[in-house]
């Protein structure tokens, strides 16, 4: 069940360059548990898209099944939306992206939806380089079915009822790096200052951008012994950098921690500026990112921030050489070129 928000809002709310307020990017009223980290992620998505002045109708948001997959109903109410079956969001989004590359694709999933039933779909989307932002709202638990461990639950973590997990966890960040994602980050739903710029950078990235966002489940995974609780993540958070996204090379007035400055210019002209908190991490080196992640994991730390970005990414359209025009705007002659064209294709395969 969804609950619509009133359309009225204060006339003096700040607007973006499109003249839209933040309220224009909201959706229905959330029905999740009060304090759920997923609602904080929805708020960060709203803030990021509003700050980028993206028209809501240019966004296509897709999801699977689970608490996380309910959240697209709570943001960008004026955008395109599709709620697929469990674990199948990546294939549905891939098809939509191939049919119409003019939309901005945002996939929202959970640790069960992506790391269990949808793991194969997650893997193939990453390696194919579909141009999208993929956000996993990772709480390490099956909230809809009352608190069982998920595939991302850390070994040794304790469930609310006292059971201890004996299985090794799946690290979706490491998988995304291994499989070829060109923008890979991890964040925490309780750190809006970090999460909003990461989402902005992902939305502007021309390739597959993956963000694993730890999002504590207040009902089943926010207790002592959980490694995905608010307290645990705050105590073990190791931020690798601080990120800002902008379109002109103007002076940054935000306050950053001391460290070197790394700049990465993306295809669309947007500039990522990363203030390094650790001199031993190069965010443009995929192998270094994997090593950094493994080294700090062994120390019991949760690495957050932008771990890797490819300054010159390619997406699935580049690999396949597809037409720029969306398929629904092509005429019959282009969609069905005839027997002569088919014979040429068949001859090339003989």
C-alpha positions as CSV (number, residue, x, y, z in Angstrom):
1,X,0.0,0.0,0.0
2,X,1.2,3.5,-0.8
3,X,0.2,6.8,0.7
4,X,0.4,9.9,-1.5
5,X,1.9,13.1,-0.1
6,X,-0.1,16.4,-0.4
7,X,0.9,18.4,-3.5
8,X,0.9,21.7,-1.7
9,X,4.2,23.0,-0.4
10,X,5.6,26.3,0.9
11,X,6.0,28.9,-1.9
12,X,9.5,29.9,-0.7
13,X,11.1,26.5,-0.9
14,X,14.5,26.8,-2.7
15,X,14.5,25.7,-6.3
16,X,17.1,24.2,-8.7
17,X,17.9,25.6,-12.2
18,X,14.7,24.0,-13.6
19,X,12.6,25.9,-11.1
20,X,11.7,22.7,-9.2
21,X,11.8,22.3,-5.4
22,X,13.0,19.2,-3.6
23,X,9.4,18.3,-3.0
24,X,9.0,17.8,-6.8
25,X,11.4,14.9,-6.6
26,X,9.7,13.1,-3.8
27,X,7.3,10.1,-4.1
28,X,4.7,8.4,-1.9
29,X,4.9,8.3,1.9
30,X,7.2,5.5,3.0
31,X,5.6,2.5,4.7
32,X,9.0,1.1,5.9
33,X,9.9,0.9,9.6
34,X,10.6,4.2,11.3
35,X,14.3,4.8,11.3
36,X,15.0,2.4,8.4
37,X,18.3,3.2,6.6
38,X,16.5,2.7,3.3
39,X,14.5,5.9,3.8
40,X,17.8,7.8,4.3
41,X,19.0,6.5,0.9
42,X,15.8,7.6,-0.7
43,X,16.3,11.1,0.7
44,X,19.9,11.1,-0.6
45,X,18.7,10.1,-4.1
46,X,16.1,12.9,-4.0
47,X,18.8,15.4,-2.9
48,X,21.3,14.2,-5.6
49,X,18.8,14.4,-8.5
50,X,17.5,17.7,-7.4
51,X,20.9,19.2,-7.1
52,X,21.8,18.0,-10.6
53,X,18.6,19.6,-11.9
54,X,17.7,16.4,-13.7
55,X,14.1,16.5,-15.0
56,X,12.3,13.6,-13.2
57,X,10.7,12.3,-16.4
58,X,14.3,11.6,-17.7
59,X,14.9,9.0,-15.0
60,X,13.9,5.3,-15.3
61,X,14.0,3.6,-11.9
62,X,13.8,-0.2,-11.6
63,X,13.8,-2.7,-8.8
64,X,13.2,-6.3,-7.8
65,X,11.7,-7.7,-4.6
66,X,12.3,-6.9,-1.0
67,X,12.2,-3.9,1.4
68,X,14.8,-2.1,-0.8
69,X,12.8,-2.7,-3.9
70,X,9.8,-1.0,-2.4
71,X,11.8,2.3,-2.1
72,X,11.5,3.6,-5.7
73,X,7.9,4.3,-4.8
74,X,9.2,6.8,-2.3
75,X,11.2,9.0,-4.6
76,X,10.9,10.6,-8.1
77,X,7.2,10.1,-8.3
78,X,7.1,11.8,-11.8
79,X,9.7,9.4,-13.2
80,X,9.4,6.1,-15.1
81,X,9.2,3.0,-12.9
82,X,9.2,-0.7,-13.1
83,X,9.2,-3.2,-10.2
84,X,10.4,-6.6,-11.6
85,X,10.5,-10.1,-10.1
86,X,13.0,-11.2,-7.5
87,X,16.6,-10.8,-8.6
88,X,15.7,-9.9,-12.2
89,X,16.0,-6.1,-12.2
90,X,19.3,-6.2,-14.1
91,X,18.0,-8.0,-17.2
92,X,14.8,-5.9,-17.3
93,X,16.9,-2.7,-17.0
94,X,19.4,-4.0,-19.7
95,X,16.6,-4.4,-22.2
96,X,15.1,-1.0,-21.4
97,X,18.5,0.6,-21.8
98,X,19.2,-1.1,-25.1
99,X,15.8,0.1,-26.4
100,X,16.2,3.7,-25.2
101,X,19.6,5.1,-24.2
102,X,18.2,8.6,-23.7
103,X,16.9,7.9,-20.2
104,X,19.0,7.9,-17.0
105,X,18.7,4.4,-15.5
106,X,18.7,3.9,-11.8
107,X,18.5,0.4,-10.4
108,X,17.7,-0.1,-6.7
109,X,18.2,-3.5,-5.1
110,X,19.0,-5.3,-1.8
111,X,21.5,-7.8,-0.6
112,X,19.1,-10.6,-1.0
113,X,17.8,-9.4,-4.4
114,X,21.4,-9.0,-5.8
115,X,23.7,-11.3,-3.8
116,X,21.4,-14.3,-3.6
117,X,18.7,-15.0,-6.2
118,X,20.0,-12.2,-8.5
119,X,23.7,-12.8,-8.2
120,X,24.0,-14.2,-11.7
121,X,22.1,-11.2,-13.1
122,X,24.3,-8.8,-11.1
123,X,27.4,-10.4,-12.5
124,X,26.4,-10.2,-16.1
125,X,25.2,-6.6,-15.9
126,X,28.6,-5.5,-14.3
127,X,30.7,-7.3,-17.0
128,X,28.6,-6.0,-19.9
129,X,28.9,-2.4,-18.7
130,X,25.3,-1.3,-18.9
131,X,25.1,2.5,-18.5
132,X,23.3,2.8,-15.2
133,X,23.5,3.6,-11.5
134,X,23.1,0.4,-9.4
135,X,22.4,1.0,-5.7
136,X,22.3,-2.0,-3.3
137,X,20.6,-1.1,0.0
138,X,22.6,-3.6,2.1
139,X,21.3,-4.5,5.6
140,X,22.7,-8.1,5.8
141,X,19.4,-9.6,6.6
142,X,16.1,-10.7,5.1
143,X,13.8,-8.1,6.7
144,X,10.6,-9.2,4.9
145,X,10.9,-12.7,6.1
146,X,11.8,-11.9,9.7
147,X,15.5,-11.7,10.1
148,X,17.4,-14.6,8.5
149,X,21.1,-14.0,7.5
150,X,21.6,-12.8,3.9
151,X,24.5,-13.6,1.6
152,X,26.3,-10.4,2.7
153,X,26.1,-11.1,6.4
154,X,29.6,-11.2,7.9
155,X,30.9,-14.4,9.3
156,X,30.7,-14.3,13.0
157,X,27.9,-11.7,13.1
158,X,25.0,-12.4,15.5
159,X,21.3,-12.4,14.6
160,X,18.8,-10.7,16.8
161,X,17.7,-14.1,18.2
162,X,21.2,-15.1,19.0
163,X,22.3,-17.3,16.1
164,X,25.8,-16.8,14.8
165,X,26.5,-16.8,11.0
166,X,29.1,-19.4,10.0
167,X,29.1,-18.6,6.2
168,X,31.6,-16.4,4.4
169,X,30.0,-13.2,3.1
170,X,29.7,-12.1,-0.5
171,X,31.4,-8.7,-1.0
172,X,29.5,-7.0,-3.8
173,X,32.1,-4.2,-4.0
174,X,34.9,-6.6,-4.6
175,X,32.7,-8.5,-7.2
176,X,31.9,-5.3,-9.0
177,X,35.6,-4.4,-9.2
178,X,36.5,-7.9,-10.5
179,X,33.7,-7.9,-13.1
180,X,34.6,-4.6,-14.7
181,X,32.4,-1.9,-13.2
182,X,33.8,1.5,-14.0
183,X,32.6,3.4,-10.9
184,X,32.6,1.5,-7.6
185,X,31.8,3.0,-4.2
186,X,30.6,2.0,-0.8
187,X,28.7,4.3,1.6
188,X,26.5,4.3,4.7
189,X,22.9,5.4,4.9
190,X,23.8,7.4,8.0
191,X,26.4,9.5,6.2
192,X,24.4,11.9,3.9
193,X,27.4,14.2,3.3
194,X,29.3,11.3,1.7
195,X,26.4,9.5,0.1
196,X,24.8,12.4,-1.9
197,X,28.0,13.3,-3.8
198,X,28.6,9.6,-4.5
199,X,25.1,9.3,-6.1
200,X,25.6,12.5,-8.1
201,X,28.9,11.1,-9.5
202,X,27.3,7.8,-10.3
203,X,24.4,9.4,-12.1
204,X,26.7,11.4,-14.3
205,X,29.0,8.5,-15.0
206,X,28.9,7.1,-18.6
207,X,29.1,3.4,-17.7
208,X,28.1,1.0,-15.0
209,X,28.3,2.7,-11.6
210,X,27.8,0.6,-8.5
211,X,27.2,1.8,-4.9
212,X,27.0,-0.6,-2.0
213,X,25.2,1.3,0.7
214,X,25.1,-0.3,4.2
215,X,21.6,0.4,5.5
216,X,20.9,-0.9,9.0
217,X,17.6,-2.8,9.5
218,X,16.2,-1.3,12.7
219,X,13.8,-4.3,13.2
220,X,16.2,-7.2,12.8
221,X,19.8,-6.1,12.4
222,X,20.6,-3.1,14.6
223,X,21.6,-4.9,17.8
224,X,24.9,-5.6,19.6
225,X,26.7,-8.4,17.6
226,X,25.5,-7.2,14.2
227,X,28.1,-5.8,11.9
228,X,25.6,-3.8,9.9
229,X,24.1,-1.8,12.8
230,X,24.3,2.0,13.1
231,X,26.8,1.8,16.0
232,X,29.1,-0.8,14.4
233,X,29.4,0.9,11.1
234,X,30.1,4.3,12.7
235,X,32.8,2.8,14.9
236,X,34.5,0.9,12.0
237,X,33.9,3.3,9.1
238,X,37.2,4.0,7.2
239,X,36.5,6.7,4.6
240,X,39.0,6.6,1.8
241,X,38.2,10.0,0.3
242,X,35.8,12.9,0.2
243,X,34.1,13.6,-3.1
244,X,32.5,16.6,-4.8
245,X,30.9,16.7,-8.3
246,X,30.5,19.9,-10.3
247,X,30.6,21.1,-13.9
248,X,32.9,24.1,-13.8
249,X,36.4,24.4,-12.4
250,X,35.4,26.8,-9.7
251,X,36.9,27.1,-6.2
252,X,35.6,24.6,-3.7
253,X,34.5,26.2,-0.5
254,X,33.5,23.0,1.3
255,X,35.6,21.9,4.2
256,X,37.7,18.8,3.6
257,X,40.1,16.8,5.6
258,X,43.8,17.3,4.8
259,X,45.3,15.3,2.0
260,X,46.1,15.3,-1.7
261,X,43.6,16.3,-4.4
262,X,42.7,13.9,-7.2
263,X,40.7,15.1,-10.2
264,X,38.9,12.9,-12.8
265,X,37.0,14.4,-15.7
266,X,34.1,12.3,-17.0
267,X,32.7,12.0,-20.5
268,X,29.9,14.5,-19.9
269,X,32.4,17.2,-18.7
270,X,31.6,16.8,-15.1
271,X,34.6,16.8,-12.8
272,X,35.1,14.5,-9.8
273,X,37.3,16.0,-7.2
274,X,38.5,13.5,-4.5
275,X,40.2,14.7,-1.4
276,X,42.4,11.8,-0.4
277,X,42.4,10.8,3.2
278,X,44.9,8.0,2.6
279,X,47.9,8.6,0.4
280,X,48.3,4.9,-0.4
281,X,45.0,4.7,-2.4
282,X,44.8,5.5,-6.1
283,X,41.1,5.7,-7.1
284,X,41.9,5.1,-10.8
285,X,43.8,1.9,-10.2
286,X,41.4,-1.2,-10.2
287,X,44.0,-3.6,-8.7
288,X,45.0,-1.0,-6.0
289,X,41.3,-0.7,-5.1
290,X,41.0,-4.5,-4.6
291,X,44.1,-4.6,-2.6
292,X,43.0,-1.7,-0.4
293,X,39.6,-3.2,0.2
294,X,41.1,-6.6,1.2
295,X,43.8,-5.1,3.4
296,X,41.3,-3.0,5.4
297,X,38.8,-5.8,5.6
298,X,41.4,-7.9,7.3
299,X,41.8,-5.1,9.8
300,X,38.0,-5.2,10.6
301,X,37.4,-1.8,8.9
302,X,34.5,-0.9,6.6
303,X,36.0,1.1,3.7
304,X,33.6,3.7,2.3
305,X,34.0,6.4,-0.3
306,X,34.8,6.2,-4.1
307,X,37.1,3.2,-4.4
308,X,37.5,3.2,-8.2
309,X,36.6,5.3,-11.2
310,X,37.6,4.8,-14.8
311,X,38.2,8.2,-16.5
312,X,37.5,6.7,-19.9
313,X,34.6,4.1,-19.5
314,X,32.7,2.3,-22.2
315,X,29.2,1.1,-22.0
316,X,27.1,-1.7,-23.6
317,X,26.1,0.6,-26.5
318,X,29.8,1.3,-27.3
319,X,30.5,-2.5,-27.3
320,X,27.5,-3.4,-29.6
321,X,27.6,-0.3,-31.9
322,X,23.9,0.3,-31.5
323,X,22.0,3.2,-33.0
324,X,21.5,6.4,-31.0
325,X,17.8,6.7,-31.8
326,X,15.5,4.9,-29.4
327,X,13.9,1.9,-31.0
328,X,10.4,3.3,-30.6
329,X,11.3,6.2,-32.9
330,X,12.8,4.1,-35.7
331,X,10.8,3.6,-38.9
332,X,9.9,0.1,-40.3
333,X,12.6,0.3,-42.9
334,X,15.3,0.6,-40.2
335,X,13.8,-2.0,-37.9
336,X,13.2,-4.5,-40.8
337,X,15.9,-3.9,-43.4
338,X,14.8,-6.8,-45.6
339,X,16.1,-10.1,-47.0
340,X,19.1,-8.6,-48.7
341,X,20.5,-7.2,-45.4
342,X,19.7,-10.5,-43.6
343,X,21.6,-12.4,-46.3
344,X,24.7,-10.2,-45.8
345,X,24.6,-10.8,-42.1
346,X,24.3,-14.6,-42.6
347,X,27.1,-14.5,-45.2
348,X,29.4,-12.8,-42.7
349,X,28.8,-15.7,-40.2
350,X,29.6,-18.5,-42.6
